[in-house]
Every structure is written in structure tokens, then in C-alpha cells.
């Protein structure tokens, strides 16, 4: 975005403190004069209405009108803004973003065709590592969830295998039989990985979650094969 004209107000904190005016009072006055401030409610003909205080339009139409505003000091006296502030025009970004209280810039994008989001994020991290000192990065939204879930994938697979094993142990009422049934699970997972590789599918979050399906299906097939072999 191109820079746009901005009206900047400089507050001399030492002068304001000497005049008994706090920064919070200055911010409150500016917010109430320009944007309005909620006061309370009142009842009018059986309906509750809100009360807002705001400077009259003719006193907030021009930037120089700020010199006609006053702030009540700690001693109860009204102090003009011109006594502790100055204003000027400058050019700056029309959109100022902050993340965790720090100036930031949001970058949006998507992976190129045939590339996974994980590969795109790895490339972005490599580029970000070359930035000057003092500049960092962080993931938000779906990218943050993908990075978080990617770190938890091994634990998720391990828990899934344990749950399937316990279900088989409860079904056969044995600890040894489920081992023979679970031997077919690696073949199912390897088959799914090979099929995805040959078809050029991306290794994204959906694929990692879907990879849990062959675990259950393979265990079911192994149980059927063992049942047929036992019956024969």
C-alpha cells in the first residue's frame, strides 16, 4: 500500500507532567472528542438509551481544532492542548499492524501447484532465517495449526496404534493374538504412502490425518484373515 498523509500529535510528557496532566487523561480526551465515549444509560418513555459524549462537529472538523481543546489537570484547572503538544503532517502506511504488541506485516500466500503446504512453509522459514537481526516471524491461523499438528503427528500415530491394539486385545481376550493381527498394519501404511507418492499427492494435514485410516482397515483385514485361517 502506498503511503498516505497522516496527522501526528507529539505529546511533551515532561510539560504535561509539570502541568498536572497524565497521559491517560490525554488519551481519554482525544478518544472522547474524536470518537465518542460511553457515559451511562437512561430510560426514555420506557426504553433504555445510551449516553455518549463527543465534541461538537464544528470543533473536530479540522486538525488545528485540537489547539482549542482542554484537559482537566490534577488540580482541577483546564489545560489547553497547545501547552504540552504539537502537531504535524507526515506520510506513513495507511495500515499499521501489530502482533504480540510488535510492529508486523501480514504475508498471505499458498503453495504452488504440485507442492505441499509443508514444503512452502519450510521455504518461507529458510527465507526468514536470512532476514537481518531483530526481525522475526511467526505462523498464525491454519499455518500455525498445521505446524502444531505436524509436531504432534508421531504421538497421534502412536496413540492410534495403542488404541487399536487394546481393542483387539479386548476382542480376543488375549495379549498375544493382537500382535499377529497388527503385523499387517505396516504393509497397509506403506501401501498408502506409495500410492500417494506415485499419484503426486501432497503431504499436508489432510493426508496425515487420513493416514490413520489404513491403520484401522489393516487391523480389520488382519483380523478377518486370522479368523479364516483359524476356521480352516
Rosetta blueprint (number, residue, H / E / L):
1 X L
2 X L
3 X L
4 X E
5 X E
6 X E
7 X E
8 X E
9 X E
10 X E
11 X E
12 X L
13 X H
14 X H
15 X H
16 X H
17 X H
18 X H
19 X L
20 X L
21 X L
22 X L
23 X H
24 X H
25 X H
26 X H
27 X H
28 X H
29 X H
30 X H
31 X H
32 X H
33 X H
34 X H
35 X H
36 X L
37 X E
38 X E
39 X E
40 X E
41 X E
42 X E
43 X E
44 X E
45 X L
46 X L
47 X E
48 X E
49 X E
50 X E
51 X E
52 X E
53 X E
54 X L
55 X L
56 X L
57 X H
58 X H
59 X H
60 X L
61 X L
62 X L
63 X H
64 X H
65 X H
66 X H
67 X H
68 X H
69 X L
70 X E
71 X E
72 X E
73 X L
74 X L
75 X L
76 X L
77 X L
78 X E
79 X E
80 X E
81 X H
82 X H
83 X H
84 X L
85 X E
86 X E
87 X E
88 X E
89 X E
90 X E
91 X E
92 X E
93 X L
94 X L
95 X L
96 X L
97 X E
98 X E
99 X E
100 X L
101 X L
102 X E
103 X E
104 X E
105 X L
106 X L
107 X L
108 X L
109 X L
110 X L
111 X L
112 X L
113 X L
114 X L
115 X L
116 X L
117 X H
118 X H
119 X H
120 X H
121 X H
122 X H
123 X H
124 X H
125 X H
126 X H
127 X H
128 X H
129 X L
130 X L
131 X L
132 X L
133 X L
134 X L
135 X L
136 X L
137 X L
138 X L
139 X L
140 X L
141 X H
142 X H
143 X H
144 X H
145 X H
146 X H
147 X H
148 X H
149 X H
150 X H
151 X H
152 X H
153 X H
154 X H
155 X H
156 X H
157 X H
158 X H
159 X H
160 X H
161 X H
162 X H
163 X H
164 X H
165 X H
166 X H
167 X H
168 X H
169 X H
170 X H
171 X H
172 X H
173 X L
174 X L
175 X L
176 X L
177 X H
178 X H
179 X H
180 X H
181 X H
182 X H
183 X L
184 X L
185 X H
186 X H
187 X H
188 X H
189 X H
190 X H
191 X H
192 X H
193 X H
194 X H
195 X H
196 X H
197 X H
198 X H
199 X H
200 X L
201 X L
202 X L
203 X L
204 X L
205 X H
206 X H
207 X H
208 X H
209 X H
210 X H
211 X H
212 X H
213 X H
214 X H
215 X H
216 X H
217 X H
218 X H
219 X H
220 X H
221 X H
222 X H
223 X H
224 X H
225 X H
226 X H
227 X H
228 X H
229 X H
230 X H
231 X H
232 X L
